Amino acid sequence: MASQLIIRTITLANGERLPLPVERASGMPLYKPTLFILTEVRQRNLATATILRTLRELVVFFDFLSEHDIKLEERMKTGQILSLWEIDALARRCREWAGESDHIDTYQPSLQEANVLSLEKARMHRSKTIPKVVAPQTTANRIRTIHAYLEWLTSSYLSGHALTPELNAMLRVAAADVLGSLRQRIPKSKGRNILGQREGLPNEILERILAVIDPASSENPWRDRFVRSRNVLIIYLLRTLGLRRGELLNIKISDIDFRKNEISILRRPDDPTDPRIHQPRVKTRERILPLSESLVSSIEHHILHERARIPRAKKLAFLFITERTGQPMSLASLNKLFRVLRTRLPDLPEDITPHILRHDWNDEFSERMDAKKIPEAEELRYRSYLMGWSPTSNTAATYTRRHVRNKAMAVSLEMQAQKPKRRSE
């Protein structure tokens, strides 16, 4: 059974793009979820991408309700919401990897010309693949969003209906039970399960990738000369600067100072000059990063000799564009680049993504700081600036797992190599 909820984006008079939940059959905004988005989410001045993520998490919930033929407001009339087995089933659904539905690009320029992508297709795709699970954090986010929606929905129902005292009490008890049960099913991260967490690439794998993406390599998976030039530049910028996807795809040619060999990473929320419906976001702080002579030369060569050959390229300011239309490159296109690499190199890790190279940058940065004997406090300040983090951020720990593990193992081996000594009491 197809989900009743899909996502469209309308463009407001002030140019703001607002994702809204829409009823698939009629194409009209779904009243309750729309009201929730407008009153509980948008009023917090969250970015469009955050609102979209909230809606995608609600899609999981409405997909579940549709498949199980659960009509919440009909149940509320009798003082019921969800049974215990339904909550268990919902928690399991929140752990499922939904395939392409986790990355559906459903932004549209206007409500009138929107071309809707149904979740039915996403579920058909999912049924043909091996079931996977999402990260615990994703599961937790889904359950929290569903919890917030149900809390708002029951509160609205209780305040908006003249219920009998008995029914009012029943619904309040049912709401407390459901919300409490959902909270109990939120995965808790205790920091103990460190195996399998994302780390940088082993040196041999990174060298293999760099060899294959060389435009002159016979193994290069792309035939078009422009695409080869663009993709190798993308890999090198991700690897040498440790950029996020959104930061990379937001780079404009004007952000590059070719005289000073510098590049500015700037925040441009809801940039009116960006024609992409799903605009990549810069989540970190703005900063200026240095560029090596060779990297500046590669960027300049790409702009003058490859990018300039693409139709309409001169009309757009963004550095990375598509080969056919000259439009700014999308997040989906960047992800596809790495999927193609995995196809060409089956021995690559299955979870290799653009973000892996950010971890890899941090590994090398740690090694160089160690070699220079930079004090830990200074290293933290340097890393936080280059990564765009707050000086007091603890995010560095997420990106230095492999380096810390290797150092710990080296110390352990040194201790094992020494002849045991009896310690004095």
N, C-alpha and C positions, 0 to 999 in steps of 0.2 A: 504494500500500500504506500503510495507516494506521500511525502510529507506535505502538509498544508503550508509550510513556511519556507519561503525563499527570500533572497535579499536583493533589493534594488537600491540604487543611490539617486537621490534627487539633488539638483543644484538649486540652492536658495538664491534669493535676489542679491544677497551680498557676496555671492560666489562660493559660499561654503557648501561642501558636499556632505550630505547627511545620509548615511545608510539607514534603510528602514526595512522592517519585516513586512513581507507582502504575501497575501493569500494567492496561492498558485492558480487556482481555478479562475478567480475574478480579476487578478492583477491589482486589487485594491489593498492598501495597507491593513494589516491585521490589528484590530483596535487595541486589545489589551497589551500585547508586546510593544506596539508603537508608543502607547501611553507610558509604559515602563521605560522605554529608551529616552523619551522626551523629558520625563519628570525625574527619573532616578539616575540616568547615565549622562545625558547631554548637559544637564544643569551643572555638572561638576567640571565643565570645560575640558573634557577629555579630548584627545586627538581623534580624528576620524578613524585612524587605524585601530584605536582602542575600542571605539564603538563597534567597529566591524568585528573585532575579535569577540566582543560580548555577544553580538548577534549570532556568530557562528557557534558559540557555546550554547545559546538558546536553541539553535537549529537542532542540535543533538537531542535536546529535551523534547521539542515538538515532534521530531522524527520518532522518538520513542512513544510519545502519546498517540500518534497516528497509527503506528503499527499495532499497538495494544488496544486501540479503540477506546482510549480513556478521555472522557469529557469532564475536565476539572470542575467547571462551574456548575454542571449538572450534579456532580457529586457534592459540591459544597451546599447545595440546597437541602441535602440530607445529612449534613454535618460530617462528611467524609472527604478525604483527599486521595491518599495513596496507601495501599496495603503494604505490609512488611515485605512480602515477596516481590512486589512491584518496585519497592525502593532498592532491594538487592539487584533486581534486573536492571534498573536504571544505573546503579553504580557500575555494573559490569559494562553497560553500554558506554559509559563515560571513559572506560579504559580502552575501548576499541579504537584502533587506527582506522579512520574512515577513508583512506586512500585520497583520491583527488579532492574529495569534499573538504579536506582539511586545508586545501589551498585554492578553493574556488575563487576565481576573479569575477565577482558578481557586481562590481561597480558599474554604473551606467551613467551617461551624461545627463539624462533627464528621464522623467517617468514616462513621457510619451514615446520616446524612441528606444526604450530599454529592450534588450534582447535577453530574456530570462533564461538562466541555466538551472534546470531542475535538479533537486537532490536525488530524484529517481535514477538519473543516469549515474550519479555518484555511487548509489547503492548497487546498481548493476555492475559497475566496475569493481566494487569491493567484493562482490560475490564470486568473481572470477580469480581473485588473488588469494594468496595464503594469508589467513588472518594475522594481524599484528596488533601490538598494543602501543599506546602512546606513552610518553614519559610521565612519571608520577606527577610532575608539576602541571602538565596539561590536564590530567585527570582531576587534580585538585582545583584548577581554575574552572573547569566545567561544572564541578559539583558546587563550588562557591557561587557561581553565577546562577545556577538553577535554584540554589538555596535562597539567594537574594530575590529572585523573581517570585518564588512561591511565598516568601515572607511578605513581599509587597502585595501580591495578589490576594492573599487571605486577609491581610490588613484592610485592603481596599474593599473587599467583599463585606467584611464585618462592619465597616463604617458606612457603607453605602446601602445596606439593606436593613429593614426593620425586622429583625429576627426575633423569634420567641426566646425567652431566657434559656429554655432547654436546648434549643438548636444553637444558640450563641455559645453556650458552654461546651456543647459537643464539638463544634467547629474549632474552638480555641484549643481544646485538648488534642484534637486530631492534628492541628497545625503544629503544636508543640512537639508531638510525637514524630511527625514527619521531619520537621526541621532538625530535631535532635538526632534522629537516625541518619540524616544526610551528613551532619557534622561529624558523626562517628565514622563515616565512610570516606572522609577526606584523607588521602594518603599523607602520612606524617613523615617528614624528612628529619631523621635524627643524625645525619652526617656519618653513619656507620657503614653504609653500603657504598664503598668507593670504587669497587671493581666494575669495569665496563663504562665508567663515566668518560665523557668526551675529553680527548687529549689531542696534542699536536701529532703530526705525521712522523713516522720513523724516517730517518734521513734517506734510506734507499728508495722509499716510496716517493718522497718529494723529488728526488733526483730523476726518478723514472717519469714522473709527470712533466717535469721541466724539459726533459729530452723529447717527449712525445709532442708537446705543444709548440716546439720550435717550428716556425713557419716553413723551414726547409726540410723538416723531418718527413720521411716517407710514411711514417706511422701516424702522422697528424690526421685526425678523423674528419677535418673540415676541408673541403675542396676549394671553396671561394677564397681568394687572396685577401680580401678585406676582412672576412671573418677570422682567418688565421691571425692576421695582424691585431685585430681587436681583442681576440680571446687570449693571446699570449700577454698582451698588455694588462688585461683584467687580472690574470693570474699573478703577474708580477706586482701589481699594485696591492692586491689583497695580501700577498705574501710579504712584501717589503715594508708595507705601512700598517698592516694589521687592521685593515678597515672592515667595518660591517657592510653587509649588502646594501643597505639604504644609503650609507655614506658614499659608497662607490658609485652607485647609480644616480646620486644627486650632484655629482661633480659637473660643473659647467666649465667650459674652456676659459671663461673669465676668472675662474677661481685659481687658475695657475699663473704664477708670476714667473715668466721665463727668464727674467733678468736676475731675480734673486734665487731662482731654483727652489721655489716654495709653492705649496698648495694649501688652500684654505678649505677646511671642512666646516660648512655652514649649515645652520638649521633653517629650513624653508617650509614650515607647516602650511599646507594648503596653498602652495605656490600657484598663483593664477597663470603663470607662463608655462606650467607643466601640463602638457596635454594628456598625460597618463591618467586613466581613471583611478587606478590603485597606485597612488603616489608612494614611492619608497620614502622612508622616514630616517632622519638622523636622530637617534635616540640619545646620543652622548653630547658632551659639551662641544661648543665650537672651538676650533684650534687651528694653528698654522703648523704644517709639517714640512720638514726639509726634504728635498728631492736630490738624488745623486745626479751627476752630469749625464751618466748613461741613461737613467730613467727619463730625464727631461728630454734627451735626444730621441728616445723611443716614442715619447708622447708627441713631440713635435713632428716626427716623421709620419706617425699614424694620422695626425690631423691634416698635414699638407699633402700627403701622397696616397692615402687610402680613404680616409673619411670624406675628403673633398670630392671623391668620385661618386658618392652616393647621392641620388636625387633628393632635393630639399634639405640636404645636410646643412647648408649655410643658413637656413632659416631657423634652425634650432640650436640652442646654446649648450645643450648637454653633450658631454664628451662621448659617451657610449650610446650608439644608435644601432638600429636594425639594418640589415643589408638590403631589404626589399623596399621598405617604405621610408626609411630615414627617420622614423619615429624614435624617441628615447627608448632605450632598452628597458624591459620590464623585469620585475623580480622573477616571474615565471621563466623568462628567457635565460636569465642567469642560472636558475636552478637546472634548466635543461642542459646548459653547457656542461655541468658536472655529471648529469645522467649520461650524456654522450661519452664523456671521459671514462665512466665506469663500464660502458659497453665496449670501448676500445681496449680498456685495461681491466679485464675481469678479476685480476688479483687485487684491485684496489679495495679498501674497506667499503662495505656496503653503505655505511652512513656518511661517506665523504661528502661534504657540503662546502660552500664558500666560507662558512664560519670556522671550519676546521683550520683554515689558514690563519685565522686570528689567534687560535690556540698555538699554532706553530710559531708565529711571530713572538709570542710571549715566552715560549721555550728558549728560542735563540736569544732573546733579550736577557733572560735570566742568566744564561751561560756567559754572555758578554759582561754583564755586571759582576759576576763572580770572578771572571778573569781580570777585571780591572780593580777588584777588591773595593767596590763601591759599598759604603755602609748601607744597611738595610733600609733605614729611614729615607736616605736620599734616593735609593733605588725605587722605593714606593712612590715618591714624588715624581720622579722621571716617568715611571710607567703610567701613573695616573694621568699625567698631562698628555702623553702621546696617545693613550687610549681614549681620552675624553671623559675620564671619570673624575668624581669629586676627590680632592686630596685626602679626605677621610674615608673614602670608599674601601670596603673589604672585598671588592669584586676580584681583585688580583688572585685570590686563592683559587677561584674557578679556573683560571687560565694557566696556573703553574703546577698542576698536579704531577705531570710527568717529570718535571725538573726536580720537584721536591722528593718524589719517589726515588729517582735515580741517585740523588745525593744521600738519602737515607740508606739506600742499599749499599752504596759505596762505603759509608761509615760502618755499616754492619759487617761488611766483608773485611775491612781493616781490623775490626775488633776480633773477628774470628781468626785472623791470621796471626794475631799476637798470642804468645804463650800465656796461658791462664796464670794469674798471680793470686795468691791467697791474700784476701783483704784483711787488714788488721781490725780487730774488734774495737 
